[in-house]
């Protein structure tokens, strides 16, 4: 993967203050997202009938999240993949822990827990794809 996107050390890696700030942002966004997922699950959003609309509604949320990541990281287009990965990593890890040992945080039903977990994976995947696409476009 090296060489596909030149990050130029924009975030300075995990040990830098900016890298730590991005990891903390990931934890904070996870907590906010968890609250939103729990609230949405209570409204019955994580059912097949809502799936297409829910996935489509993710796009503006991802766009806003990427703008926040860019602002916090100071990254240019080429550094957004690294910055987005640093924000995404703690959220993915926290989701893994929560889905394993506290799935009721997502929804009371197993089907709702699966759907909420799938949506969270979709959100991170779309975020990384959009960051990568922006980096590729910035190279042209």
Long-range contacts (C-beta under 8 A, 24 or more apart in sequence): 5-78, 5-81, 5-82, 5-132, 5-135, 5-136, 5-139, 6-78, 6-139, 7-78, 7-79, 7-81, 7-82, 8-76, 8-78, 8-79, 10-73, 10-74, 10-75, 10-76, 10-78, 10-79, 10-82, 10-83, 11-73, 11-75, 11-79, 11-82, 11-83, 11-86, 14-86, 18-73, 18-74, 19-86, 21-72, 21-73, 22-69, 22-72, 22-73, 22-83, 22-86, 22-87, 23-86, 23-87, 23-89, 23-90, 25-68, 25-69, 25-72, 25-87, 26-86, 26-87, 26-88, 26-89, 26-90, 26-91, 27-90, 27-91, 27-94, 29-65, 29-87, 29-91, 30-90, 30-91, 30-94, 30-95, 33-91, 33-120, 33-123, 34-94, 34-98, 34-105, 34-106, 37-106, 37-107, 37-116, 37-119, 37-120, 38-105, 38-106, 38-107, 40-116, 41-106, 41-107, 41-108, 41-112, 41-116, 46-107, 46-111, 46-112, 46-115, 46-116, 46-119, 47-111, 47-112, 47-115, 51-115, 54-119, 55-119, 55-122, 58-119, 58-122, 58-123, 58-126, 59-126, 61-123, 62-123, 62-126, 62-127, 62-130, 63-130, 65-127, 66-127, 66-130, 66-131, 66-134, 69-131, 76-138, 77-134, 77-135, 77-137, 77-138, 77-139, 78-135, 78-138, 78-139, 79-135, 80-131, 80-134, 80-135, 81-128, 81-131, 81-132, 81-135, 83-131, 84-127, 84-128, 84-131, 85-128, 87-127, 88-124, 88-127, 88-128, 91-120, 91-124, 92-124, 95-120, 95-121
